[in-house]
Amino acid sequence: MDQNVLTRKQAMETLNVKDYRTLNKLIEAGLPVIHAGSYVRFSKSDISEFLEKHKERGGEVSCK
């Protein structure tokens, strides 16, 4: 698998998130997702951009 494309578990490790509910809330807050059939994948660069964007806004992500 391409090392720049991550599974849910790998994305959670990269984001330092402990459960899938939190990951889903980040997706709802705008974390980009790659859908490939029934698979969900994440781009490392998309995760980095998402974190930078929210870092610039004071680090807050609305996960209601």
N, CA, C and O atoms as a CHARMM CRD file, in Angstrom:
* protein
*
  256
    1    1 MET  N      0.84100  -1.18700   0.00000 PROA 1      0.00000
    2    1 MET  CA     0.00000   0.00000   0.00000 PROA 1      0.00000
    3    1 MET  C      0.88100   1.24300   0.00000 PROA 1      0.00000
    4    1 MET  O      1.96200   1.25400   0.58800 PROA 1      0.00000
    5    2 ASP  N      0.41400   2.26600  -0.65300 PROA 2      0.00000
    6    2 ASP  CA     1.11500   3.54500  -0.70200 PROA 2      0.00000
    7    2 ASP  C      1.28900   4.07700   0.72100 PROA 2      0.00000
    8    2 ASP  O      0.32500   4.13700   1.48600 PROA 2      0.00000
    9    3 GLN  N      2.50200   4.45800   1.07200 PROA 3      0.00000
   10    3 GLN  CA     2.78200   4.93500   2.42200 PROA 3      0.00000
   11    3 GLN  C      2.17600   6.31300   2.69300 PROA 3      0.00000
   12    3 GLN  O      2.16800   6.77000   3.83500 PROA 3      0.00000
   13    4 ASN  N      1.67800   6.96300   1.67200 PROA 4      0.00000
   14    4 ASN  CA     1.03900   8.27200   1.84400 PROA 4      0.00000
   15    4 ASN  C     -0.45800   8.15900   2.05500 PROA 4      0.00000
   16    4 ASN  O     -1.13000   9.15900   2.30800 PROA 4      0.00000
   17    5 VAL  N     -0.98400   6.94600   1.95100 PROA 5      0.00000
   18    5 VAL  CA    -2.40700   6.69800   2.16300 PROA 5      0.00000
   19    5 VAL  C     -2.54200   5.81500   3.39800 PROA 5      0.00000
   20    5 VAL  O     -1.91200   4.76200   3.49800 PROA 5      0.00000
   21    6 LEU  N     -3.37400   6.25900   4.33600 PROA 6      0.00000
   22    6 LEU  CA    -3.48800   5.58600   5.62300 PROA 6      0.00000
   23    6 LEU  C     -4.85700   4.94700   5.81900 PROA 6      0.00000
   24    6 LEU  O     -5.86300   5.43500   5.30400 PROA 6      0.00000
   25    7 THR  N     -4.88300   3.86000   6.56300 PROA 7      0.00000
   26    7 THR  CA    -6.14000   3.24900   6.99700 PROA 7      0.00000
   27    7 THR  C     -6.69900   4.08000   8.15500 PROA 7      0.00000
   28    7 THR  O     -6.04200   5.00200   8.64000 PROA 7      0.00000
   29    8 ARG  N     -7.90500   3.75000   8.58700 PROA 8      0.00000
   30    8 ARG  CA    -8.49300   4.44100   9.74600 PROA 8      0.00000
   31    8 ARG  C     -7.57200   4.32200  10.96100 PROA 8      0.00000
   32    8 ARG  O     -7.30100   5.30700  11.64800 PROA 8      0.00000
   33    9 LYS  N     -7.10000   3.10300  11.21100 PROA 9      0.00000
   34    9 LYS  CA    -6.24900   2.87000  12.37600 PROA 9      0.00000
   35    9 LYS  C     -4.95900   3.68900  12.29200 PROA 9      0.00000
   36    9 LYS  O     -4.53400   4.28400  13.28200 PROA 9      0.00000
   37   10 GLN  N     -4.34300   3.71700  11.12200 PROA 10     0.00000
   38   10 GLN  CA    -3.11200   4.49100  10.94300 PROA 10     0.00000
   39   10 GLN  C     -3.37800   5.98700  11.09000 PROA 10     0.00000
   40   10 GLN  O     -2.56200   6.71400  11.65700 PROA 10     0.00000
   41   11 ALA  N     -4.52000   6.44400  10.58100 PROA 11     0.00000
   42   11 ALA  CA    -4.88000   7.85500  10.71200 PROA 11     0.00000
   43   11 ALA  C     -5.09100   8.21000  12.17900 PROA 11     0.00000
   44   11 ALA  O     -4.68000   9.28000  12.62800 PROA 11     0.00000
   45   12 MET  N     -5.72700   7.31700  12.92200 PROA 12     0.00000
   46   12 MET  CA    -5.93700   7.54800  14.34400 PROA 12     0.00000
   47   12 MET  C     -4.60200   7.64600  15.07800 PROA 12     0.00000
   48   12 MET  O     -4.43000   8.49100  15.95600 PROA 12     0.00000
   49   13 GLU  N     -3.66900   6.78700  14.71700 PROA 13     0.00000
   50   13 GLU  CA    -2.34100   6.83900  15.33300 PROA 13     0.00000
   51   13 GLU  C     -1.64000   8.14900  14.98800 PROA 13     0.00000
   52   13 GLU  O     -1.00900   8.76400  15.84700 PROA 13     0.00000
   53   14 THR  N     -1.75100   8.57400  13.73700 PROA 14     0.00000
   54   14 THR  CA    -1.12900   9.82300  13.29600 PROA 14     0.00000
   55   14 THR  C     -1.73100  11.01800  14.02800 PROA 14     0.00000
   56   14 THR  O     -1.01400  11.94200  14.41100 PROA 14     0.00000
   57   15 LEU  N     -3.03900  10.99900  14.21900 PROA 15     0.00000
   58   15 LEU  CA    -3.74300  12.09500  14.88600 PROA 15     0.00000
   59   15 LEU  C     -3.70300  11.97800  16.40900 PROA 15     0.00000
   60   15 LEU  O     -4.13000  12.88700  17.12100 PROA 15     0.00000
   61   16 ASN  N     -3.18500  10.85100  16.89800 PROA 16     0.00000
   62   16 ASN  CA    -3.14400  10.57500  18.33900 PROA 16     0.00000
   63   16 ASN  C     -4.55100  10.58300  18.93600 PROA 16     0.00000
   64   16 ASN  O     -4.80700  11.20000  19.97000 PROA 16     0.00000
   65   17 VAL  N     -5.46100   9.87200  18.24600 PROA 17     0.00000
   66   17 VAL  CA    -6.85000   9.74800  18.66200 PROA 17     0.00000
   67   17 VAL  C     -7.06300   8.31000  19.12000 PROA 17     0.00000
   68   17 VAL  O     -6.55600   7.37300  18.50500 PROA 17     0.00000
   69   18 LYS  N     -7.81400   8.14600  20.19700 PROA 18     0.00000
   70   18 LYS  CA    -7.96600   6.81800  20.79100 PROA 18     0.00000
   71   18 LYS  C     -9.18900   6.02700  20.34100 PROA 18     0.00000
   72   18 LYS  O     -9.18000   4.80000  20.43700 PROA 18     0.00000
   73   19 ASP  N    -10.23600   6.68000  19.85700 PROA 19     0.00000
   74   19 ASP  CA   -11.39600   5.89600  19.42300 PROA 19     0.00000
   75   19 ASP  C    -11.98600   6.41400  18.11200 PROA 19     0.00000
   76   19 ASP  O    -11.72900   7.54000  17.68600 PROA 19     0.00000
   77   20 TYR  N    -12.77800   5.55500  17.49500 PROA 20     0.00000
   78   20 TYR  CA   -13.34300   5.85300  16.18400 PROA 20     0.00000
   79   20 TYR  C    -14.34700   7.00300  16.22700 PROA 20     0.00000
   80   20 TYR  O    -14.50400   7.72000  15.23900 PROA 20     0.00000
   81   21 ARG  N    -15.02300   7.18700  17.35100 PROA 21     0.00000
   82   21 ARG  CA   -15.98700   8.29200  17.44800 PROA 21     0.00000
   83   21 ARG  C    -15.29100   9.63200  17.28800 PROA 21     0.00000
   84   21 ARG  O    -15.80400  10.53300  16.62300 PROA 21     0.00000
   85   22 THR  N    -14.12000   9.76000  17.90100 PROA 22     0.00000
   86   22 THR  CA   -13.36800  11.01000  17.77700 PROA 22     0.00000
   87   22 THR  C    -12.91900  11.21300  16.34300 PROA 22     0.00000
   88   22 THR  O    -13.00200  12.32500  15.82000 PROA 22     0.00000
   89   23 LEU  N    -12.44200  10.15000  15.69600 PROA 23     0.00000
   90   23 LEU  CA   -12.05200  10.24900  14.28800 PROA 23     0.00000
   91   23 LEU  C    -13.23600  10.68800  13.43800 PROA 23     0.00000
   92   23 LEU  O    -13.08800  11.54600  12.56800 PROA 23     0.00000
   93   24 ASN  N    -14.40400  10.11300  13.67800 PROA 24     0.00000
   94   24 ASN  CA   -15.60000  10.48400  12.91900 PROA 24     0.00000
   95   24 ASN  C    -15.97400  11.94600  13.14400 PROA 24     0.00000
   96   24 ASN  O    -16.43700  12.61400  12.22000 PROA 24     0.00000
   97   25 LYS  N    -15.77800  12.44500  14.35300 PROA 25     0.00000
   98   25 LYS  CA   -16.05500  13.86000  14.62800 PROA 25     0.00000
   99   25 LYS  C    -15.07600  14.75900  13.87500 PROA 25     0.00000
  100   25 LYS  O    -15.45600  15.83100  13.40200 PROA 25     0.00000
  101   26 LEU  N    -13.82900  14.33100  13.76300 PROA 26     0.00000
  102   26 LEU  CA   -12.85600  15.09900  12.98400 PROA 26     0.00000
  103   26 LEU  C    -13.23300  15.10800  11.50300 PROA 26     0.00000
  104   26 LEU  O    -13.06400  16.11700  10.81900 PROA 26     0.00000
  105   27 ILE  N    -13.74100  13.98700  11.01700 PROA 27     0.00000
  106   27 ILE  CA   -14.21100  13.91400   9.62600 PROA 27     0.00000
  107   27 ILE  C    -15.37600  14.89800   9.43400 PROA 27     0.00000
  108   27 ILE  O    -15.42100  15.62300   8.44000 PROA 27     0.00000
  109   28 GLU  N    -16.31100  14.91800  10.38600 PROA 28     0.00000
  110   28 GLU  CA   -17.43500  15.85600  10.31900 PROA 28     0.00000
  111   28 GLU  C    -16.95400  17.30200  10.35900 PROA 28     0.00000
  112   28 GLU  O    -17.59100  18.19100   9.79400 PROA 28     0.00000
  113   29 ALA  N    -15.81600  17.53500  11.03600 PROA 29     0.00000
  114   29 ALA  CA   -15.25500  18.88900  11.14800 PROA 29     0.00000
  115   29 ALA  C    -14.44500  19.27900   9.92100 PROA 29     0.00000
  116   29 ALA  O    -13.94400  20.40000   9.83500 PROA 29     0.00000
  117   30 GLY  N    -14.31400  18.34400   8.95700 PROA 30     0.00000
  118   30 GLY  CA   -13.65300  18.70600   7.71100 PROA 30     0.00000
  119   30 GLY  C    -12.41500  17.91000   7.33800 PROA 30     0.00000
  120   30 GLY  O    -11.79300  18.19500   6.31500 PROA 30     0.00000
  121   31 LEU  N    -12.04000  16.92000   8.14000 PROA 31     0.00000
  122   31 LEU  CA   -10.90100  16.07700   7.77800 PROA 31     0.00000
  123   31 LEU  C    -11.23400  15.32300   6.49000 PROA 31     0.00000
  124   31 LEU  O    -12.20200  14.56200   6.46000 PROA 31     0.00000
  125   32 PRO  N    -10.45200  15.52000   5.42900 PROA 32     0.00000
  126   32 PRO  CA   -10.75300  14.86700   4.15400 PROA 32     0.00000
  127   32 PRO  C    -10.61600  13.34400   4.21400 PROA 32     0.00000
  128   32 PRO  O     -9.72000  12.80900   4.86800 PROA 32     0.00000
  129   33 VAL  N    -11.52100  12.66400   3.51800 PROA 33     0.00000
  130   33 VAL  CA   -11.56200  11.20200   3.47300 PROA 33     0.00000
  131   33 VAL  C    -11.51900  10.74700   2.02000 PROA 33     0.00000
  132   33 VAL  O    -12.09000  11.39300   1.14100 PROA 33     0.00000
  133   34 ILE  N    -10.84500   9.64300   1.77600 PROA 34     0.00000
  134   34 ILE  CA   -10.81800   9.03000   0.44800 PROA 34     0.00000
  135   34 ILE  C    -11.69200   7.78100   0.51900 PROA 34     0.00000
  136   34 ILE  O    -11.41900   6.87300   1.30300 PROA 34     0.00000
  137   35 HSD  N    -12.73700   7.73600  -0.29700 PROA 35     0.00000
  138   35 HSD  CA   -13.60700   6.56000  -0.34400 PROA 35     0.00000
  139   35 HSD  C    -13.21800   5.71900  -1.55900 PROA 35     0.00000
  140   35 HSD  O    -13.21600   6.20500  -2.69000 PROA 35     0.00000
  141   36 ALA  N    -12.89300   4.46800  -1.31100 PROA 36     0.00000
  142   36 ALA  CA   -12.55400   3.53300  -2.38400 PROA 36     0.00000
  143   36 ALA  C    -13.43100   2.30200  -2.18500 PROA 36     0.00000
  144   36 ALA  O    -13.05700   1.37100  -1.47200 PROA 36     0.00000
  145   37 GLY  N    -14.59000   2.30800  -2.81500 PROA 37     0.00000
  146   37 GLY  CA   -15.54800   1.23300  -2.58400 PROA 37     0.00000
  147   37 GLY  C    -16.02100   1.30500  -1.14500 PROA 37     0.00000
  148   37 GLY  O    -16.49800   2.34800  -0.69700 PROA 37     0.00000
  149   38 SER  N    -15.89400   0.20700  -0.41800 PROA 38     0.00000
  150   38 SER  CA   -16.30900   0.19300   0.98400 PROA 38     0.00000
  151   38 SER  C    -15.17300   0.59200   1.92700 PROA 38     0.00000
  152   38 SER  O    -15.35600   0.62900   3.14400 PROA 38     0.00000
  153   39 TYR  N    -14.00300   0.89000   1.36500 PROA 39     0.00000
  154   39 TYR  CA   -12.83900   1.26200   2.16800 PROA 39     0.00000
  155   39 TYR  C    -12.77300   2.76800   2.37400 PROA 39     0.00000
  156   39 TYR  O    -13.16300   3.54900   1.50600 PROA 39     0.00000
  157   40 VAL  N    -12.27300   3.15500   3.53600 PROA 40     0.00000
  158   40 VAL  CA   -12.05700   4.56200   3.85600 PROA 40     0.00000
  159   40 VAL  C    -10.56500   4.73200   4.09700 PROA 40     0.00000
  160   40 VAL  O     -9.96300   3.99900   4.88100 PROA 40     0.00000
  161   41 ARG  N     -9.97800   5.70500   3.41600 PROA 41     0.00000
  162   41 ARG  CA    -8.54500   5.96100   3.55500 PROA 41     0.00000
  163   41 ARG  C     -8.32600   7.45100   3.76600 PROA 41     0.00000
  164   41 ARG  O     -9.20600   8.27300   3.50900 PROA 41     0.00000
  165   42 PHE  N     -7.12500   7.77700   4.24200 PROA 42     0.00000
  166   42 PHE  CA    -6.75500   9.16100   4.53600 PROA 42     0.00000
  167   42 PHE  C     -5.39700   9.44500   3.93900 PROA 42     0.00000
  168   42 PHE  O     -4.50800   8.59400   3.97200 PROA 42     0.00000
  169   43 SER  N     -5.23300  10.62700   3.39700 PROA 43     0.00000
  170   43 SER  CA    -3.95700  11.05800   2.84800 PROA 43     0.00000
  171   43 SER  C     -3.14700  11.71400   3.96500 PROA 43     0.00000
  172   43 SER  O     -3.66600  12.54500   4.71000 PROA 43     0.00000
  173   44 LYS  N     -1.86900  11.33500   4.07800 PROA 44     0.00000
  174   44 LYS  CA    -0.99700  11.95300   5.08000 PROA 44     0.00000
  175   44 LYS  C     -0.94100  13.46500   4.88700 PROA 44     0.00000
  176   44 LYS  O     -0.97800  14.22100   5.85700 PROA 44     0.00000
  177   45 SER  N     -0.85300  13.89900   3.64200 PROA 45     0.00000
  178   45 SER  CA    -0.77300  15.34500   3.38600 PROA 45     0.00000
  179   45 SER  C     -2.07900  16.04100   3.76100 PROA 45     0.00000
  180   45 SER  O     -2.04900  17.17100   4.24700 PROA 45     0.00000
  181   46 ASP  N     -3.23000  15.39000   3.54500 PROA 46     0.00000
  182   46 ASP  CA    -4.51500  15.97400   3.95100 PROA 46     0.00000
  183   46 ASP  C     -4.59300  16.11800   5.47100 PROA 46     0.00000
  184   46 ASP  O     -5.11000  17.11300   5.98000 PROA 46     0.00000
  185   47 ILE  N     -4.07800  15.12100   6.18900 PROA 47     0.00000
  186   47 ILE  CA    -4.06900  15.18300   7.64900 PROA 47     0.00000
  187   47 ILE  C     -3.18100  16.33800   8.10600 PROA 47     0.00000
  188   47 ILE  O     -3.55800  17.10200   8.99500 PROA 47     0.00000
  189   48 SER  N     -2.00700  16.46100   7.49900 PROA 48     0.00000
  190   48 SER  CA    -1.08600  17.54800   7.86400 PROA 48     0.00000
  191   48 SER  C     -1.72100  18.91400   7.60600 PROA 48     0.00000
  192   48 SER  O     -1.62500  19.81600   8.44000 PROA 48     0.00000
  193   49 GLU  N     -2.37000  19.06400   6.44700 PROA 49     0.00000
  194   49 GLU  CA    -3.02300  20.33300   6.11400 PROA 49     0.00000
  195   49 GLU  C     -4.16600  20.63000   7.07400 PROA 49     0.00000
  196   49 GLU  O     -4.34100  21.77300   7.49600 PROA 49     0.00000
  197   50 PHE  N     -4.94200  19.61300   7.42300 PROA 50     0.00000
  198   50 PHE  CA    -6.04900  19.77200   8.36500 PROA 50     0.00000
  199   50 PHE  C     -5.52100  20.25300   9.72000 PROA 50     0.00000
  200   50 PHE  O     -6.07700  21.17600  10.31500 PROA 50     0.00000
  201   51 LEU  N     -4.44900  19.62500  10.20200 PROA 51     0.00000
  202   51 LEU  CA    -3.87200  20.01600  11.48500 PROA 51     0.00000
  203   51 LEU  C     -3.31000  21.43500  11.44000 PROA 51     0.00000
  204   51 LEU  O     -3.49500  22.20900  12.37900 PROA 51     0.00000
  205   52 GLU  N     -2.63000  21.77200  10.35800 PROA 52     0.00000
  206   52 GLU  CA    -2.08100  23.13100  10.21900 PROA 52     0.00000
  207   52 GLU  C     -3.19200  24.17500  10.19200 PROA 52     0.00000
  208   52 GLU  O     -3.08900  25.22400  10.82700 PROA 52     0.00000
  209   53 LYS  N     -4.24700  23.87700   9.45400 PROA 53     0.00000
  210   53 LYS  CA    -5.37100  24.80700   9.34100 PROA 53     0.00000
  211   53 LYS  C     -5.97500  25.07800  10.71400 PROA 53     0.00000
  212   53 LYS  O     -6.27700  26.22300  11.05000 PROA 53     0.00000
  213   54 HSD  N     -6.14700  24.03400  11.49800 PROA 54     0.00000
  214   54 HSD  CA    -6.75800  24.20000  12.80600 PROA 54     0.00000
  215   54 HSD  C     -5.77200  24.73700  13.83200 PROA 54     0.00000
  216   54 HSD  O     -6.17500  25.34000  14.82600 PROA 54     0.00000
  217   55 LYS  N     -4.50300  24.52500  13.60100 PROA 55     0.00000
  218   55 LYS  CA    -3.47100  25.10700  14.46600 PROA 55     0.00000
  219   55 LYS  C     -3.48400  26.63000  14.31500 PROA 55     0.00000
  220   55 LYS  O     -3.36600  27.35900  15.30000 PROA 55     0.00000
  221   56 GLU  N     -3.62900  27.09600  13.08500 PROA 56     0.00000
  222   56 GLU  CA    -3.66500  28.52600  12.80400 PROA 56     0.00000
  223   56 GLU  C     -4.89300  29.18300  13.42400 PROA 56     0.00000
  224   56 GLU  O     -4.86500  30.37300  13.73700 PROA 56     0.00000
  225   57 ARG  N     -5.97300  28.41700  13.60400 PROA 57     0.00000
  226   57 ARG  CA    -7.19400  28.97100  14.17300 PROA 57     0.00000
  227   57 ARG  C     -7.19300  28.86100  15.69400 PROA 57     0.00000
  228   57 ARG  O     -8.23200  29.02900  16.33300 PROA 57     0.00000
  229   58 GLY  N     -6.04900  28.58600  16.26000 PROA 58     0.00000
  230   58 GLY  CA    -5.96800  28.49100  17.71000 PROA 58     0.00000
  231   58 GLY  C     -6.09000  27.08100  18.22500 PROA 58     0.00000
  232   58 GLY  O     -6.22900  26.86500  19.42900 PROA 58     0.00000
  233   59 GLY  N     -6.03800  26.10400  17.31400 PROA 59     0.00000
  234   59 GLY  CA    -6.04200  24.70900  17.71500 PROA 59     0.00000
  235   59 GLY  C     -7.39100  24.12500  18.02200 PROA 59     0.00000
  236   59 GLY  O     -7.46900  22.97800  18.46200 PROA 59     0.00000
  237   60 GLU  N     -8.45900  24.86300  17.80900 PROA 60     0.00000
  238   60 GLU  CA    -9.77700  24.34500  18.15100 PROA 60     0.00000
  239   60 GLU  C    -10.45000  23.72400  16.94600 PROA 60     0.00000
  240   60 GLU  O    -10.46800  24.28400  15.85000 PROA 60     0.00000
  241   61 VAL  N    -11.00500  22.54500  17.18900 PROA 61     0.00000
  242   61 VAL  CA   -11.80700  21.86300  16.18000 PROA 61     0.00000
  243   61 VAL  C    -13.17000  21.64600  16.80500 PROA 61     0.00000
  244   61 VAL  O    -13.27500  21.04000  17.87200 PROA 61     0.00000
  245   62 SER  N    -14.19500  22.12500  16.16800 PROA 62     0.00000
  246   62 SER  CA   -15.54200  21.94000  16.68000 PROA 62     0.00000
  247   62 SER  C    -16.00900  20.54600  16.34200 PROA 62     0.00000
  248   62 SER  O    -16.21400  20.22000  15.17300 PROA 62     0.00000
  249   63 CYS  N    -16.17700  19.72400  17.35200 PROA 63     0.00000
  250   63 CYS  CA   -16.60100  18.33200  17.16600 PROA 63     0.00000
  251   63 CYS  C    -17.89400  18.08900  17.90200 PROA 63     0.00000
  252   63 CYS  O    -17.94800  17.26000  18.81000 PROA 63     0.00000
  253   64 LYS  N    -18.93700  18.80300  17.52300 PROA 64     0.00000
  254   64 LYS  CA   -20.23300  18.66200  18.20200 PROA 64     0.00000
  255   64 LYS  C    -21.01000  17.50300  17.67100 PROA 64     0.00000
  256   64 LYS  O    -22.12100  17.24200  18.13100 PROA 64     0.00000
